[in-house]
Amino acid sequence: MSAERTGAMDAFLKQAGWGAAVRTPMPGDASTRRYIRLDRGGRMAMLMDQPQGAEAPVAPAGASAEERRALGYNAVARLAGADVGRFVAASNYMRAQGLSAPEIYAADLEGGFLVIEDLGDALYADVVTKGNERELYAAAADVLATLHAKGAPSVLPPDKPLHVYDETAMLAETDLLPEWFIPVALGRAVTSEEISEHRARWRAVLHEALKPSPVFVHRDYHAQNLIWLPSRSGLARVGLIDFQDAVAGSKAYDLISLVEDARRDVPRDIAESTTAHYLRAMRAQGMPLDEGAYRSQMAVMAAQRNAKIAGIFARLFKRDAKPRYLGYLPRVWGYLNRDLEDPALRDLKAWYDRAIPREKRGAPQGVAI
């Protein structure tokens, strides 16, 4: 961290009343954000530090697909970039639904600093066991059903548009697989013809999947971003983090993120019981879903998400020198191979079978992970 950034952080914390807090940096992830735990005489909080200028610009409201492409990947894929205001707005929206998103204690939106509620360390990924897995996953499904009981808001208060997770964004994400995974796995550059055909087949699939009315989508809803809070009750037992990239999209997307988790194996019976619990919860709220149509939508969203993740993890290795993410690729490809068996994805499966041999669908050989 530069001396200038450190000085800005010190000034922000002092003004927010946390200047004397003991600071403990938290482990980093794949983003440019970092988190520091604050301890002020036993009162805990988290500092979010999002350096400004560290991300590509985001799309303004109403930007066309062409304008988004001109701005770069963040704008095309509907990512928040360095805009911490999106985290604040999404947190406030979910808290208003009775959910446990972190309370915002202090904010410097222009500087990229937030002091937020510390929800603790009990990540689902760390506390889930065979004894409590069904309960924890059912609680997470209840949170989604609550969010899905109403349509997606057009604006997250006070003033952040909830962008639609549209075809342009989803195609930009699936493009990552041929662009980044094929060079890593096959040791050659992808051809323009391969990219074009892959995109065309995805466009045909997504056209139908994106028709249902959108809902609020967390977008990274999995065991590393959910915190178990057993001292709270009902929906509030599920702590929510890392939602700054929230969008308006498919009811199936977050559920698939939960049950086809790139970082942990979710047993098939837990995935099925969680899906069934979600469908019951939607019926109980007077919002029954056509189960057959919903499961077909799940297959499409699962394949889209897993294709994106395979591309992102290959990019983290090749561009960002983070080889540990390759260790997740066998699991991600296991999901994707299974997803592609759905009849709606027949043409896409044919492309993958022709372009990427089965034995190449995983971590590349000879790379230390």
C-alpha positions in Angstrom: 0.0 0.0 0.0 1.4 3.4 -0.9 2.1 6.0 1.7 -0.7 8.2 0.2 -3.3 5.4 0.4 -2.2 4.6 4.0 -2.6 8.3 4.9 -6.0 8.5 3.4 -7.1 5.3 5.3 -5.8 6.7 8.6 -7.7 10.0 8.0 -10.9 8.1 7.2 -10.7 5.9 10.2 -9.9 8.8 12.5 -12.9 10.7 11.2 -15.1 7.6 11.5 -14.1 7.1 15.1 -12.0 4.0 14.5 -8.6 5.6 14.4 -7.4 4.0 17.6 -8.6 0.5 16.6 -6.2 -2.4 16.4 -6.0 -3.5 12.8 -5.6 -7.1 11.6 -5.4 -7.6 7.8 -7.6 -10.4 6.4 -6.4 -12.9 3.8 -6.8 -11.7 0.2 -8.9 -13.1 -2.6 -9.0 -12.7 -6.4 -10.1 -9.1 -6.3 -8.4 -5.8 -5.8 -10.3 -5.1 -2.5 -8.8 -5.9 0.8 -10.3 -6.2 4.3 -8.9 -5.3 7.7 -10.5 -6.3 10.9 -10.9 -3.5 13.4 -10.9 -4.0 17.2 -11.9 -0.9 19.2 -11.8 -2.0 22.8 -13.7 -5.2 22.0 -16.1 -3.6 19.5 -15.4 -5.2 16.2 -15.8 -4.0 12.6 -14.3 -4.5 9.1 -12.6 -1.9 7.0 -13.1 -2.4 3.3 -10.3 -0.8 1.2 -11.1 -0.6 -2.5 -8.3 1.4 -4.2 -9.8 3.8 -6.8 -8.4 3.3 -10.3 -7.5 -0.3 -9.6 -10.5 -1.5 -11.7 -11.7 -0.8 -15.2 -14.6 1.7 -15.3 -18.2 0.5 -14.9 -21.1 1.2 -17.2 -23.3 4.3 -16.5 -27.1 3.7 -16.4 -28.6 3.3 -19.8 -25.3 2.6 -21.6 -25.7 0.6 -24.8 -23.9 -2.7 -25.5 -21.5 -0.9 -27.8 -20.8 1.8 -25.2 -20.2 -0.9 -22.5 -17.7 -2.8 -24.8 -15.8 0.4 -25.3 -15.4 0.8 -21.6 -14.0 -2.7 -21.0 -14.9 -5.9 -19.3 -16.3 -4.5 -16.0 -18.8 -2.5 -18.0 -19.7 -5.3 -20.3 -20.2 -7.9 -17.5 -22.0 -5.6 -15.2 -19.4 -5.6 -12.5 -19.2 -3.0 -9.7 -15.5 -2.3 -10.3 -14.2 0.1 -7.7 -17.6 1.5 -6.8 -18.1 0.8 -3.1 -21.4 2.6 -3.3 -22.9 -0.5 -4.9 -21.9 -2.6 -1.9 -23.6 0.0 0.4 -26.8 0.1 -1.7 -27.1 -3.7 -2.0 -26.5 -4.1 1.7 -29.1 -1.6 2.6 -31.6 -3.3 0.2 -31.1 -6.7 1.7 -31.2 -5.4 5.3 -34.5 -3.9 4.5 -35.8 -7.4 3.7 -34.7 -8.6 7.2 -31.5 -10.3 5.9 -28.1 -10.2 7.6 -26.0 -8.1 5.2 -23.4 -6.0 7.1 -24.5 -2.7 8.5 -22.6 0.3 7.1 -21.0 2.3 10.0 -19.0 4.8 7.9 -18.4 5.4 4.2 -16.1 7.4 2.0 -17.5 6.5 -1.4 -15.1 8.7 -3.4 -12.0 7.4 -1.5 -13.1 3.8 -1.6 -13.3 3.1 2.1 -16.1 1.6 4.2 -16.3 0.6 7.9 -18.9 -2.2 8.0 -20.3 -4.6 10.5 -18.1 -7.6 11.3 -20.2 -10.8 10.9 -17.5 -13.0 12.2 -15.5 -15.9 10.8 -18.1 -18.7 10.7 -18.1 -19.1 6.9 -20.3 -21.9 5.7 -17.2 -23.4 4.1 -15.6 -23.7 7.5 -18.5 -24.7 9.7 -20.6 -26.9 7.5 -20.5 -30.6 8.4 -22.5 -33.7 7.6 -24.5 -33.1 10.7 -25.7 -29.6 9.9 -25.3 -29.4 6.1 -29.0 -29.8 5.3 -30.0 -27.2 7.8 -27.5 -24.6 6.7 -28.3 -25.1 3.0 -32.0 -25.0 3.6 -31.6 -21.7 5.5 -29.6 -20.3 2.5 -32.4 -21.4 0.2 -34.9 -19.6 2.4 -32.9 -16.4 1.9 -33.2 -16.7 -1.8 -36.9 -17.4 -1.7 -37.4 -14.3 0.3 -35.4 -12.2 -2.2 -37.3 -13.8 -5.1 -40.8 -13.3 -3.7 -40.7 -9.8 -5.3 -39.4 -8.6 -8.6 -36.0 -7.0 -9.0 -36.0 -3.3 -8.0 -34.9 -1.0 -10.7 -32.8 1.1 -8.2 -31.0 0.1 -5.0 -31.5 3.0 -2.6 -30.5 5.7 -2.7 -29.4 5.9 -6.3 -27.7 2.8 -7.7 -29.4 1.1 -10.7 -29.7 -2.6 -10.4 -28.3 -3.5 -13.8 -29.9 -6.4 -15.7 -27.8 -9.5 -16.1 -28.4 -9.5 -19.8 -27.2 -11.5 -22.8 -24.3 -9.1 -23.4 -23.0 -9.7 -19.9 -23.5 -13.4 -19.9 -21.8 -13.8 -23.3 -18.8 -11.8 -22.2 -18.5 -14.3 -19.3 -18.8 -17.4 -21.4 -16.3 -15.9 -23.9 -13.7 -16.3 -21.1 -13.6 -20.1 -21.5 -12.3 -20.2 -25.1 -10.2 -17.1 -24.6 -8.4 -18.2 -21.5 -9.0 -21.9 -20.8 -8.2 -23.2 -24.3 -4.7 -21.7 -24.4 -4.0 -23.1 -20.9 -5.4 -26.5 -21.6 -4.4 -27.1 -25.2 -1.3 -25.0 -25.4 -2.4 -22.9 -28.4 -4.3 -19.7 -29.1 -8.0 -20.0 -29.7 -9.2 -19.2 -33.2 -11.7 -16.5 -34.0 -13.9 -19.1 -35.6 -14.0 -21.1 -32.3 -15.0 -18.0 -30.3 -17.7 -17.0 -32.8 -19.3 -20.5 -32.9 -19.1 -20.8 -29.1 -20.8 -17.4 -28.7 -23.5 -18.2 -31.2 -24.4 -21.4 -29.5 -24.6 -19.7 -26.1 -26.7 -16.9 -27.5 -29.3 -19.4 -28.8 -29.5 -21.0 -25.3 -29.5 -17.8 -23.3 -32.3 -16.2 -25.4 -34.9 -18.5 -23.8 -33.3 -18.7 -20.3 -33.4 -14.9 -19.8 -37.1 -14.5 -20.6 -38.6 -15.0 -17.1 -39.0 -11.8 -14.9 -35.7 -11.0 -13.1 -35.1 -11.0 -9.4 -32.3 -9.6 -7.2 -29.2 -11.8 -7.8 -26.4 -11.8 -5.3 -24.2 -13.3 -8.1 -21.6 -15.0 -5.8 -23.8 -17.0 -3.5 -21.7 -19.9 -2.2 -20.1 -21.2 1.0 -17.2 -18.8 1.0 -19.7 -15.8 1.0 -22.2 -17.1 3.6 -21.7 -16.8 7.3 -23.6 -18.9 9.9 -25.0 -16.8 12.7 -26.8 -19.3 15.0 -27.4 -16.6 17.7 -29.8 -14.9 15.3 -33.2 -16.3 14.2 -34.9 -17.2 11.0 -33.5 -15.7 7.8 -31.1 -13.6 9.8 -29.0 -16.7 10.6 -27.4 -16.4 7.2 -24.8 -13.6 6.9 -24.2 -12.3 3.4 -21.0 -10.8 2.1 -19.3 -10.1 -1.3 -22.5 -8.9 -3.1 -21.3 -5.7 -4.7 -21.8 -7.2 -8.2 -25.5 -7.8 -7.6 -27.7 -7.7 -10.7 -31.3 -8.4 -11.8 -31.4 -11.8 -13.2 -32.6 -15.4 -13.2 -34.1 -17.1 -10.1 -31.9 -20.1 -10.8 -28.6 -18.3 -10.8 -27.9 -18.0 -7.0 -29.3 -21.4 -6.2 -26.9 -22.9 -8.7 -24.0 -20.9 -7.3 -24.9 -22.5 -3.9 -25.3 -26.1 -4.9 -22.6 -26.3 -7.6 -19.9 -24.6 -5.5 -16.6 -24.3 -7.3 -14.6 -24.5 -4.0 -16.3 -27.4 -2.2 -18.1 -30.6 -3.1 -21.8 -30.3 -2.3 -23.3 -33.9 -2.1 -25.9 -34.6 -4.7 -28.6 -35.3 -2.0 -27.9 -32.0 -0.4 -28.1 -30.2 -3.7 -31.4 -31.9 -4.4 -32.9 -31.3 -1.0 -31.9 -27.6 -1.2 -33.6 -27.2 -4.5 -36.7 -29.0 -3.3 -36.7 -26.8 -0.2 -36.4 -23.6 -2.3 -39.3 -24.7 -4.5 -41.5 -25.4 -1.4 -40.5 -22.0 0.0 -41.6 -20.3 -3.2 -44.9 -22.1 -3.1 -45.4 -21.1 0.5 -45.0 -17.5 -0.4 -47.7 -17.7 -3.1 -45.1 -17.8 -5.9 -45.1 -21.4 -7.2 -42.7 -22.1 -10.0 -43.1 -24.6 -12.9 -40.6 -27.2 -11.6 -39.8 -28.6 -15.0 -39.1 -25.1 -16.6 -37.2 -24.0 -13.5 -34.9 -27.1 -13.5 -34.2 -26.5 -17.2 -33.3 -22.9 -16.4 -31.0 -24.2 -13.6 -29.2 -26.4 -16.1 -28.6 -23.4 -18.4 -27.5 -21.1 -15.6 -25.3 -23.8 -14.2 -23.5 -24.4 -17.5 -23.1 -20.6 -18.0 -21.7 -20.0 -14.5 -19.3 -23.0 -14.7 -18.0 -22.0 -18.2 -17.4 -18.6 -16.8 -15.5 -19.9 -13.8 -13.4 -22.2 -15.8 -12.3 -19.2 -17.9 -11.8 -17.0 -14.8 -9.6 -19.5 -13.0 -7.5 -20.0 -16.2 -7.1 -16.3 -16.4 -6.1 -16.0 -12.8 -3.4 -18.5 -13.5 -2.1 -17.2 -16.9 -2.5 -13.5 -16.4 -2.3 -13.0 -12.7 0.2 -15.7 -11.7 -2.3 -17.4 -9.2 -1.9 -21.1 -9.9 -3.9 -22.2 -6.9 -7.1 -21.6 -8.7 -6.3 -24.4 -11.2 -6.9 -26.8 -8.3 -10.6 -26.1 -8.6 -10.9 -26.8 -12.3 -11.5 -30.6 -12.0 -14.6 -29.9 -9.8 -15.8 -27.1 -12.1 -15.5 -29.2 -15.2 -17.2 -32.1 -13.4 -20.2 -29.8 -12.9 -20.0 -28.5 -16.5 -19.8 -31.9 -18.0 -22.9 -32.9 -16.1 -24.7 -29.6 -17.0 -24.1 -30.1 -20.6 -26.1 -33.4 -20.6 -29.3 -31.4 -20.4 -31.2 -31.7 -23.7 -31.5 -27.9 -24.0 -27.7 -27.8 -24.2 -27.2 -30.4 -26.9 -25.6 -28.1 -29.4 -23.3 -26.6 -26.9 -22.2 -30.1 -25.7 -21.4 -30.9 -29.3 -19.1 -27.8 -29.5 -17.3 -28.7 -26.2 -16.9 -32.3 -27.3 -15.3 -31.2 -30.5 -13.2 -28.4 -29.2 -11.9 -29.6 -25.8 -11.1 -33.3 -25.3 -12.4 -34.8 -22.1 -8.9 -35.5 -20.8 -8.0 -31.8 -21.1 -11.0 -30.6 -19.0 -9.3 -29.9 -15.7 -6.1 -28.6 -14.3 -3.3 -28.6 -16.9 -0.5 -31.2 -16.4 2.8 -30.2 -15.1 1.7 -27.0 -13.3 2.5 -26.8 -9.6 -0.7 -25.8 -7.8 
